[in-house]
Structure formats: C-alpha cells, structure tokens
Amino acid sequence: MTADSPPTTWDTSATTEEVWAVLANGWAYAAWVVGASRIRSVDAAWPTVGSRIHHSVGSWPLLLNDETRVLRSEPSRRLVLQAQAWPFGEATVDLALEPRGVGCRVVMREDMTSGPGRLVPKPVRQLMLKPRNRESLRRLALLAERRGGD
C-alpha cells in the first residue's frame, strides 16, 4: 500500500481525539485537504470502512467531481483512504495519529495506486506530494487545535 512511501509528519498540541474529530467530520475535508474545493455529500457512516466523501477538485469553472473512500478506520489512531484524483488516477493516503505527551504527531503517507500518475517515477511523485501533504497536515492541525480551544 503506502508503507514504503516516505512519511510527512506534523506535531500538534491537539490530542489524537481532537485530530480524529476533524478527520471524522467529512464536511471538513475540503478545509484541510489541499486541492479539494468543495464537498458535495458525505455518507452518513463516515468514517467507517467503505464510506465515501463526494468532493470536487479544482477551481470554478474547471471542477472535477471525485470521491474518497475509507479503506481502514481505527478511531483516534489511523485512517486509510483511497482518493480519486482524476485525471492523474487514484492515491492511497494513510494517516496515523501518535500520542506525544501534550498533543500528537500526525504521520501521512501517500502514493498513487492507479492511473497515469503511476507512470511518474516514484521519487518524483513523492517530491511533488511532499509540499502539498505538509500544507494539508498544517491545516488539519490548525483545525484540531482550534477545536480543542472551543
């Protein structure tokens, strides 16, 4: 899956439960995932295995409708997603939450699993994903930290 992909990490003062609360709110997906521009619908069972977020990527008027599906869900510990990113293909995204004294570390691994994006050499793919994933984790942490301050 993504175990051999280099991780992107972010340390936050938010607890694993506070980070999980953001991940478990499918309507917040576009607020932290770089590239997602709007949420069209969220399955009521989100984030259980098999549930989906129906989202759009891009900017108006050039929007593409895609979806993200849960492959694995361990509340407050781990969420593995299969994200459509057409026309590039599909990617598996593995988010692990590790408690750290005060707060936690979020570890994200992502790689293309199908489609034209797989034709790009893996080191180049990973180099391209790193800044995007770092910004996504920064946004996720900010949302979780704010949530803890409510």
Secondary structure, 3 states (H helix, E strand, C coil): CCCCCCCEEEEECCCHHHHHHHHCCHHHHHHHCCCEEEEEEECCCCCCCCCEEEEEEEECCEEEEEEEEEEEEECCCEEEEEEECCCCCEEEEEEEEEECCCCEEEEEEEEEEECHHHHCCHHHHHHHHHHHHHHHHHHHHHHHHHHHHC
